[in-house]
Amino acid sequence: MPVVAPKHRQLAMATIRVTQIRSSIRTHKRQKQTMEALGLRRINHTVEHDDTPVIRGMIAKVQHLVTVEEGK
């Protein structure tokens, strides 16, 4: 049987900080929904997410509205 590390001992994922820099007014509905899914509500609002392909794909769709910084 394979040995599996307990959940509390798994390595932490890298994180990224996403900051909204432009308004989502006058953008397509799908882009507004993406901003909402990322947790961004207003200009200069910053949220931290795990660095996953799903989050990177969401950021790519609204890259003109946000900035991305590597987290800790």
N, C-alpha and C positions, 0 to 999 in steps of 0.2 A: 504494500500500500504506500502511496506517496505521502511524504511528510509535508504538512501544510502549517505555515506559521499562524499563530493566533491572530485574530483581527486587530487586537490592540498593538501588535508588534509589526504590522505591515508598514512599509515606508510611506511617508507622506508625499503626496503629489506636489509638483511645482504649482505655483499659483501665479495669476496675472491680475493686474489692476486695470480696470476699464473705467475711463472717465468720459462723460458726455461733454462735448465741446461745442456742439451746435444744436439748435432746436429741431425737434422732429415735426414741427408744424410745416405744412406743405410738402410732406413726404408721402410716399405710397403707404397704404394701409398695412401691407406686410412688413414694411420697415418699422412702423410704429409698434406693431406686435412684437417684432424682434427686440426693440429697445425695452419694451415692457418685460419680455421674457428674460432679458439680461438684468433686470432690476433697476434700470436707469429711469429716473423720473424728471430730472431737471438739469439744466446746464451746470457744470462743475460738480455734479454728483458722481462719486466714485464708489465702485463695488469691486469686490475681490472674488474671483472664481478659480476653480481648479483648471489647469491648463490641459484641456481635452480637445480632441478634434471637433466635437460638437460645438463647444464654445468658440473655438477658432473660426468655424464656419459661420456662426452667427455674427461674429465680429466682422468677417469679410463682407457680409451683406450690408453693414452699416458703417463701413470704415471711414466714410466721409463725415460721420457724425461723432466719432469717438477717437480717443487716443488710448494706446495700450502700453503698459509698463510691465516689465518682468517683476514678479513678486518675490517673496522670500522663500 
